Amino acid sequence: MTSDHQPGFSTLAIHAGAQPDPTTGARVTPIYQSTGFVFDDVEHAAALFGLQSFGNIYTRIGNPTQAVLEERVAALEGGTACLAVASGHAAQLIVFHTLMEPGDEFIAARQLYGGSVNQFTHSFKKFGWTAKFVDMDDISAFEKAVTPRTKAIFIESLANPGGRVSDIAAIAAVAKRAGVPLIVDNTMATPYLCRPIEHGANIVVHSLTKFMGGHGNSLGGAIVDAGNFDWSREGRYPALCEPRPDYSGMVLHETFGNFAFAIACRVLGLRDLGPCISPFNAFQILTGIETLPLRMQRHCDNALKVANYLSQHGEVEWVNYAGLPGDRHHGLAQTYLPKGAGAVFTFGVKGGYEAGVAVVSNVKLFSHLANIGDTRSLIIHPASTTHRQLSDAAKKSAGAGPEVIRLSVGIEDADDLIADLAQALAVAAKA
């Protein structure tokens, strides 16, 4: 390849961040199952602890296996740097811990994963942070919700569980006018389908547990720094723009420039809160990412076939899948997700709550569990599980009403998935 050649997505998914092990020559990134790492000398140790040099200190802060994963995710998302952590929830906690002070607010789309709504509504209150929820389709609502205490806007590129598509560029414009970063959870789309930074996002978060790892065997999360936000503007983000007493008065944004946010998340949030990813999980997720392009395309192709089938079924009231031409988010999907509208979507079964429970109780091939993004097809009734803690009104607002069933369509043969749903719907109808 010529020196100016830019590798493609599939090449990056396999090679970004990785080199043969310098000691053994191992081609696959090893699992560096060590808590600590030996320093060259006292000066080397001092430089590492003082952020004058990069390197390994302690696995709670960073690990060589983790470092390869971080470089790969950053490359796939088009960011300047990445921090891998223990889970998607840990990624959100670290991001807001870095941005927020007690009494601060952030704006979030109402259509989010139920666990995120719960984290934002209840757990974050203990830190003195307030989430203001607005409808993801009402761009003016984001604008109206901005106050002097607003520190960020949070959305999902592809909303869980409904599979609704966010107008990232329009919301990014609101965030830019407000002088706050736009945080996009890109878990459901992955960078194969959507790269939010290209549409104006400033921070991207992931549950690597889902499609990125892809095999339902390891927990992980990621924070990607886009490197495109001025953290020193108006002094609104003291963690980045004020001298750090714990680092000899260093100003992180001044020192680290366009990857300062990722550094701050590591040396302030991860260092002190401690939700680090294990080297083994980092290794598993790295291996999963190598087949991400192949898997995601199959996921999308299968999901479209299943959604088409359900949209014509007599026991189904509606299907929310942006890949269907008649869906209200189809146009946005063409803009932001041209390769496919993802693998997770919802449909409403006739008969409400009881019928929804009957369908998930009678599938044979679909697995009834609280996860998405597995190679296996998964099914759940959100109102009785993932969104159970929400009020009835909040469930409906989040797209998790009593009749709603969520599918995460895997990479099996689509005809087998359709046959399984057909027999489960038939049983539910008789019941």
N, C-alpha and C positions, 0 to 999 in steps of 0.2 A: 504494500500500500504506500501511496505517496504521503509525505509528511503532513499535508493539509487535509488528508482524507478523514472524514468523520465516521466512526463506526456506527452501524445501525443498531436498532433497539435489541434485536435478538443476540447480536454479538456482545453488546453491553451486559445483557442479562446473564451471560455465561462468563465473561472475562473481566468486567469492570472491578477494579480494586484488588484483583487476585494476581499473584505471581507464584511460581514454584517455590516451595519452602527452601530458603537459602542453606539450611543445614542438611536436610535429608533429600532434597530434590522432589519431594512429594508434590504432585500436580494439583491435587485437591487441597483446598485450604484446611490445615489441621485444626483440631479442637484443642486450643491452648487451655487445658483444664488446670489452671494455676491461679491462686488467689493473688499472689504478688510476683514482682519481677526485680531482679538484681540490678542495682545501679552500677555504673562504671566506676564512680568515685563520689566523694562528698560533693564536689562542685556540680557533677551531673545531677545528683539527687536534688540539690538546691535549685537548679535551673528548672527541673521538672515541676517541683512544688510551687515555684514562683511564676510559672507560665512563660518563662523565657525560652523554653525548649519543649518540643513535643516528644512524647514517648509513653511507655507503660509504667505505671506506678502500682496500681491495685485494681483488681477486676471490678470493684464497685464503680470505679470511674471510667475504666476503659480496658479493653482486652484485644489482642491481635486478631482473634476470630471475629469479634464484634466490629473491629475497624474495617475489615474487608466488606462486611455486610453494609456498614454505613456508607462506604465509598460507592458501593454498587447502587444502593437506593438513591443516593444523591445524583448519580449519573443518570439513572432512569427517569428521575423527576426533573432533571435540568436545574438542580439547586447547587449552591456553593458548598454546602456541608450538610451532614446528617448526624443525628444522635439516635442510636438504638437503645431501647429500654425494655422493661419487662412485659408490657402489654400496651394495647391502645389506650386504655384508661390511664395508665402511667404516663403516656405521652401527653395526654391532655392536661394532667395535673402539673407536669413539669413546665409545659408551655405557659399556663396561666400563673403558676408560681413565679415565673420569670417576668411576666408582664404586669402583674397586678399588685396593688397595695390594699390594705383594709379600707373599705368604703368605695372601692372602684366597681365599675359595671362593665359588662360586655353584652353585646347583642348576639342572639343565636336564632337560627331558623327553628321554627317549632317542629318541623318535620325532621327528626333526628332519631337515631337508635335510642330505644327506651332507656338503656343503661346510661347514656350520655345525658338525657333529660334528667334522670334521677341524680346523677353526679352533680350536674350544674345547679339543680333546684335545691338539693338538700346538703350534700357533703361540702360544696363550695361555700355555703353560708357560714360554716365554721371558720373560714378564713376571712370572713367579712366581704366576700365577693358576691355580686348580684348579677344574675342572668336575666335579661329582658328578651322574651320570646316573641317572634313575629312570624307571619306566614312567609314561607320561602318564595312564593310567587308574587308577593306584593313588594316591589322594589321601594315604593314610597314609604312603606312601613319601616324599612331599615333606616331610611333618612330621618323619619320622624322620631325614631327611638334614640337618636344620638343626643347625648348630653355632655357637659364638660367632664363628667366622670367616666365616660366611655373609653375603654382602652383597647377594644378589639371587636371584630365581627367574626362569627363562627358559623360555617355552613358545611354540609356534606355535598360533594360534587354530584353524587348519586345517592338519594336519600334512602335510608334503611328504616322501615321495611318496604316502603311503597315503591321504590325504584323511580321516584320523581327526579327530574334533572334540574339542577340549579342554573340560573343565568349568571355564571361566575363573573363575566366581564362587567355586567351591569352592577352587581353587588360590589365588585372591586372598585368601581368608580365611586360608589357611595363611601366606601372605606377611605379612598384616597382624599375625597373632599373633607372627610372628618379628621384626617390626619392620623388614622389608626390602621393597624395591620389587618388584612383579611387572612383568616385561618381556614383552610379547607381540609376536611377529612376526605381523603381519596381512597378509603379502604375498598369500597364496593366497585369502583371503576378500575383502580390500579393505573399506573402510568402507561400501561399498554393501550388503554381506551381513552384516557384523558390526562393531560398534563396541566394542572391548574395554574402553575407559574406562568405559562404562556398566555394565560387569560387574565393575569393581574394579581394572582394570589401572592402573598408575602411569606406565608408559612404553610407547609403541608404536613398533615399528620396521618399516620396509618395504624391500624391494627394489622401487624404483619402475620398475625394468627390466621387471617382469612385467606384471601386469594393469593397474596404474595408468597406465603409459605405453601398454601394450597393443599395440604394433605391432612389437616386436622390433627397434627401430632405435636405442635410446639406453639407456645405463647410468645408473642413479641410485639413491640410497638416501635414506631419511628417518628422522628421530628426532622423535617427537611427545611433548612434555611434557604430561602430564595435569593438572599443577598441583595434585595432591591428596596429595602426600607431604611429611611433615615432615622435611626434610633436616638439621635441627639436632638431632633427637632423639638423645640419648645421645652426641653427637659422633662418630658412626660414619662420617661422610662428610666428611673433612677438606677435600676440594676445594671443598665448598659451605659448610661451617660454620666454617672457620677463616680468619683474616686471610690474604689473598693478598699475598705480598711483591711479586709482579709487577704488582699494581694498588694500590699505596700502602696496603696493609693492609685493603683492602675485603673484607667478608664477603659473598659472592655471594648466599646465601640471605636474609640480612638486607636486602640492597639490592634484590633483584629478586623476592623473594616467590614467587608461584605460577608463575613461568616461569624460576626460577633454574637449573633443570637444563638447559634448552635453552641458556641463556646460557653456562653452564659448558662444555657440549659445544662451543660455538662458540669461546669465547675461550681455552680451555685445550687441548682435544683437537684441534679443526680447525686452530686457529692453529699448533700445534706439529707435529702429525703430517701435516697438509696434504692429506688426500684430498678436495679440493673438487670439486664438480660443475661441469662446463663450462656457460657460458651457453647454448650451443647445445643441449646435452642437456636443460637445464632448460626451454627453449622447447619442445622436442619432447614432453617429458613433460606439460607444461601443456596442449598441444594434445590429447594423448591423453586426459587426464583429462576433457576436455569431453564425451566420449562414454562415459565409464565406466558410467553407469547403463544405457544402452542395450546396451552390449557385455556387461556382466556378466549381464544377464538372459538374453540369447541364449546366452551360454556355458553357463549353468546349464540352460536348457531343452534344449539339444543334448546336454549331458553326461548328463542323465537318460535321454534316448532311447537313446543309445549304451550306457549301463550296463544298461538293461533288455534290450537286444538281446544283449549279451554274457552276461548272467546266465542266458540260456536256450540258449546255444550249446554244442554237444556237445564241442567241443575246449577249453572253458574250465572250469577247476576251481572257481574262485571269483571274485567281484567285490567289491572293497572300495569302496563308494560310499555315503556317509551319506544320500544322497537316496533310496535304495531302502528300502521299508518294512521289509524283513527285516534290514537292516544293524544291527549292535550299537550304532552311534553315531547311529542315526536319531532317537532321542528327543532327544539333545543337539543335533542339527542343527535340530530343530523349535524348540528354545529359543534357540539362538545364531545360527542361519542360516535364519530363516523364509522368506526370499525364494528360497532355493536353496542347495544343498550345494556350490557351487563347480564348477569345470570340470576339476579335476585328480583323477584317481583311478587305482588300480591294479587289475590282474586277473592271475590266475595261469593260465598256459596249460599244458595237458597236454603232457608231454614235457620239462619242466624247462628247463635252460639252453639246450640246442640249439634247442628249439622257440621259446623266447623270442627268440633271435638270428634265427631264420628268419622270424618274424613281422615284426620291425622291418626286416629286409632286403628284404621283398617288398611293403611298402605302396607305393602310388603317389601318393595324395593327402596322406596324413600325411607330415610332414617329420621325418626322423630327426636330431634335434639336442638339445643339452643346454640347454634353456630351457623355460619355461612362460609362459603368460599372453599369447601372441601371438594376433592375429586368426586366424592359420592354425592348423590342428590339428597337434600335435606328438606324437611318440612316442619312447620311449627304453627301453632295457633297463638299469635301474639297476645291476644286479650287475656288468655289464661296463663301466660308464661312471661315472656320478655317485657311486656308492658303491663303486667298484672298490678304493679304498684301505683299506676296512674289512675286518676279518676276516670269515670266513663266519658266525660267531656274531653279530657286530655287524651284518652285513647283514640277517640274519633279524630281529634285534631292531628294526632301523630300518624293517622292512617292505620290504626290498629283497632277498628271497631269489632263488635262481637262476631260478625260474619266473615272476618278477614282471615285468610290463610296465606302464610308466606312460604314461598318456595326458594330454595337455593339450588338451581339446576346444575347437576354435575356433568361429567364427561362420559357417561354410559351411552348406550345406544338410545336415541331419542324415542324410538318406537316402543321400547321396553318401559320407559318412563311414562309414556302416554297410556299404555295398557294398564299400568299400576294405578294411575289416577282414575282411569275409567272404572275399574272395579271398585275402588274406594268410594267414588261418587255414587255408584249404584247402590252400594251397601248403605250409605248415608241417606239416600233418597227413600229407601224402604223403611229405615228406622224412623 
